[in-house]
Amino acid sequence: GVRGIIVFHDFDGSFYAMDRNCSYKSQDSCATVSVEPTSNTFARCGSYNGTDFTPCCNSSFYLGGGTVSEGPAIYNLKPYNVSRNGQFIFIRN
């Protein structure tokens, strides 16, 4: 991913991988999606320093697939294919 990749392990054992580049104004220097430290089910466009959040566009995404939960973003995060073989997880685009 342009700004890195988020890998999320869901409660049902599924793995999801998505780009950390926000889909709204993706060229902005601050358009990095960060996992919310208190929920672990959402990611927001901006950055965390501990629990302090500095928003960029402040869009919010579900980690179980990268779908938009709150705008202004209207497009989901770019997904990556995830496969598992034993203890190894493979991520491909």
C-alpha positions as CSV (number, residue, x, y, z in Angstrom):
1,G,0.0,0.0,0.0
2,V,1.0,3.6,-0.6
3,R,0.9,4.4,3.2
4,G,1.1,0.8,4.5
5,I,-1.4,-2.0,5.0
6,I,-3.8,-2.7,7.9
7,V,-4.3,-6.4,8.7
8,F,-7.3,-7.3,10.8
9,H,-8.1,-10.6,12.4
10,D,-11.9,-10.8,13.0
11,F,-13.6,-12.6,15.8
12,D,-14.7,-15.4,13.5
13,G,-11.1,-16.2,12.4
14,S,-11.2,-14.3,9.1
15,F,-8.3,-12.0,8.1
16,Y,-8.8,-8.8,6.2
17,A,-6.1,-6.6,4.6
18,M,-6.6,-3.1,3.3
19,D,-4.6,0.0,2.2
20,R,-4.0,2.7,4.8
21,N,-4.4,5.4,2.2
22,C,-7.8,7.1,2.7
23,S,-10.1,7.0,-0.3
24,Y,-11.1,10.6,0.2
25,K,-8.6,13.2,-1.1
26,S,-6.0,10.4,-1.2
27,Q,-3.2,12.8,-2.3
28,D,-3.4,14.8,0.9
29,S,-0.2,14.3,3.0
30,C,-2.3,13.5,6.1
31,A,-4.6,11.0,4.3
32,T,-3.4,8.0,6.4
33,V,-6.0,5.7,8.0
34,S,-5.2,4.7,11.6
35,V,-6.8,2.0,13.8
36,E,-8.8,3.4,16.7
37,P,-7.0,2.3,19.8
38,T,-10.1,2.0,22.0
39,S,-12.4,0.1,19.6
40,N,-10.2,-2.2,17.4
41,T,-13.1,-2.4,14.9
42,F,-12.8,1.0,13.2
43,A,-10.1,3.0,11.5
44,R,-10.2,6.8,11.0
45,C,-8.5,9.1,8.6
46,G,-5.9,10.9,10.7
47,S,-3.3,10.0,13.2
48,Y,-3.1,8.9,16.8
49,N,-0.6,9.9,19.5
50,G,-1.7,7.6,22.2
51,T,-5.4,8.3,22.5
52,D,-5.1,11.9,21.1
53,F,-6.4,12.0,17.6
54,T,-5.5,14.5,14.9
55,P,-8.1,14.3,12.1
56,C,-7.4,14.6,8.4
57,C,-10.8,14.2,6.7
58,N,-12.1,12.2,9.7
59,S,-13.7,9.5,7.6
60,S,-14.2,6.2,9.4
61,F,-14.0,2.7,8.1
62,Y,-14.9,-0.8,9.4
63,L,-11.8,-3.0,9.8
64,G,-13.8,-6.1,8.7
65,G,-13.4,-5.2,5.0
66,G,-12.6,-1.5,4.9
67,T,-16.2,-0.3,4.2
68,V,-17.0,3.3,4.9
69,S,-18.9,3.8,8.2
70,E,-18.8,7.6,8.2
71,G,-17.9,10.1,5.5
72,P,-16.9,12.3,3.8
73,A,-15.3,9.3,2.1
74,I,-17.7,7.5,-0.2
75,Y,-15.3,4.7,-1.4
76,N,-14.1,1.8,0.7
77,L,-10.5,1.2,1.4
78,K,-8.6,-0.8,-1.2
79,P,-8.8,-4.4,-0.2
80,Y,-6.0,-7.0,-0.6
81,N,-6.4,-10.8,-1.0
82,V,-5.5,-12.7,2.2
83,S,-4.8,-16.4,2.4
84,R,-3.5,-18.6,5.2
85,N,-1.3,-21.6,5.1
86,G,-0.6,-23.0,8.6
87,Q,1.0,-20.2,10.7
88,F,1.7,-18.0,7.6
89,I,-0.6,-15.3,6.2
90,F,-0.1,-14.2,2.6
91,I,-1.3,-10.8,1.4
92,R,-1.6,-10.1,-2.4
93,N,-3.1,-7.4,-4.5
